[in-house]
Amino acid sequence: MDLFDHPPLDLPNATLDYRPRWLDVARADAWFRQLRDATPWEQPRLHIHGRDVPVPRLLAWYGDAEASYRYSGLTHLPLPWTPLLSEIRQQVEQAVGQRLNGVLLNYYRDGQDSMGWHSDDEDELGREPLIASLNLGGTRRFDLRRKGSSRIEHSLELEHGSLLVMAGATQHHWQHQVAKTRKAVAPRINLTFRLIRD
């Protein structure tokens, strides 16, 4: 199966494929409820400018035994796959045509939970990583800007049941964020699958 079954988003030096209704609503609803209730959510603290600051969302890292993941100065040891996450991983792998051995779950409880500007460009992800992002729950805006720029060049509304695939040189040239919002938004769980390389 080809990675793209419809035209990808047209951004220079990026390979992006957004599939808005990748999951049917009933399955997306069920997966959201199960993950919200069964995940052992954590809220790590980061040491920034001499202060310990809580990460502005809840998270959990699952993966194969060897798939430790280091970012923002923290090393995450993987929790073992649950039956549900194994099922989700299998479907995502079929969609993208690549093995994936880890998934980061982020739980955005309200509009004040967020993810700052970053690229998924850690060494253990390889030179041109594929990141498959499954979105469940409330719609949140996903912004993209070129590295070295402060201007948002493109935004997507990531909907319930949607899949966003970032591949190729995207992480080398672009950063992304999920900004805080004062708008009333429903809770959201985002699963970002990736391949951790030795």
N, C-alpha and C positions, 0 to 999 in steps of 0.2 A: 504494500500500500504506500502510495506517495505521501510524504509528510504533509503536503498542502493539497486539499481537495477543493480549494477555491483560492482566488488571488490573495497573496499575503499583503499586509500593510506595506505601503511604499515609503520607507524611510531609508536614506542613504546609509551604507555601511551597517545595515541591520537586517536580520531575517526574523520577521515577526508574523505569527499566524494566530488570529483571534477567532475562536469558534464560540459564538454567543450561546447557542442552545445545545451544547455538547451532551448534557444530561437532561433527561426528562424531569419535570418538576417533582413528581412523586419520589423518584430515587434521590434527587438532590436534597429534598426535605428530610428524607430518612437518614441519609448520610450525615447531614448537618446535626440532627438531633443526637445520633449515636456518638459522633466525634465530640460534640460539646459535653456530653454527659460522662463519657468513658475515658477521656484523655486526662492523664495526670499533669495538668497545666502547671507551668512554672513562670515566674517573673524574675529573671536574673537582674542583677545590678551591675552597671558599668561604672568604671572609675574615670570620670571626665573632669578635667580642669580641677583636680584635687578633691572632687566630691563623688560620693557614690550615688548614682542616679538609677532608679528602676527603669528597665526597658518599657516603653509605653504600649505594651500589649502582652498577652500571655503566649507562651510557646512550648513546643515539645519537638524533639528530634528522634526519628525512628530510622532504622536502617539495618543492613547486613552487619555482621559482627565487626568487620574491618572498616566500616564507614564512619569513622570519627570525623567531625567537621569543626573547623576552627574559623571563627569570624568575630569581629568586634572585640578581639582580645580574649574571647572565651572559647574553650574547647568543649564540644558537645559529644558525649559518648552515646551511641545509639541505643534506644529502647528496642526490644525485639518486635518484629512485625506482628500486629494483631491480625486475626482472620479478615476483618473489614479492610484494613490498610493493605493487606496482601491482594485482596480482590480489586481494590482501587488501583493499586500499582500495576496489576496485570492489564487492566483496561487502558491505563495511560500509556504503558509500554506498547501496546498494540496500536494506539493512535499515533505515536511518534516514531515507531519503528526502531527503538533503541532500548537497551537494558538500562534500568535505573536502580540504584542501590541505596538511596536515602531520600527521606522526605522531611521537610521542615513544616510543621503546622504552626500557624499564627492565628490567634484568636483576638479579633478586634471587637471589644465589648460594646463600644459606642464610638461616637465621632471624635473623641479625644484620644483614642488609641490610634497609633500611626506607625509608619515606617519611614525613616529619613532617607535622604538621597544616598544611593549606593549603586555599585555594580556587583554582580555575582562573578567576581574575577579572581577568587582565591586560587592559589597554585594547584591545590588538589582537585580542582574542577577541570584542569586541562586548558589548552589554548583557546578552543572555541566551544565552550560548554553549551549543552542543551538544557534549558530550564523549562519545565512544564508546570504551569501554575493553574491549579483547579480552584475555582471560587464557589463558595457555598454561603448562603445567607444574604445579608444586605449588600446592595450595590455600593461600591466605592470607586472613586476616581483614581486612575493609575496614570501618573505623569511621567514623561520622558524628556530628558534634556541631553545635549551633547556634553561629553566630558570637557571641563574647562569653561563651560558656559553657565550662566545663571538663569537663562530664559527657557521656560517650558516650551518645547517645540511640538509636542503631541500629547494628547490625553485620551484615555479610553475609559468608558464606564464598564467596570468588570461586574457582570451580572451573575445572579444565582444560576449555578449549573454550567457556567462558561469555562472554557479552557484557553489559556494563552500560552503559546509556545514561543520562546525566544531561543535563537540558535545562531550559528555562524559567528560573525565578528561583533554581534550586538553588544556583549559585555565589555569589549575592548573600546568601543566608541561612545557608548551611551550609559547614562545613569537613570534610575527610576525611583519613584517614591509613592507612598500612599499618605497624603497629607492629612493633618487634623481638619475637621470641619465642624462648624457650628450647626449645620443642618441636622435634623433628626434622622438618624440612620439605624437600621436594624443591625443586630450583631452579625458578624461575618467571620467565617473560618476560611483561611487560604492555605492550600497545600502546595508547596513547591518541591517537585520531584527533581532529582539530579543524580549524576553519576560521579561518585567520589573515586578518584583514581589513586593508586598507590604512589 
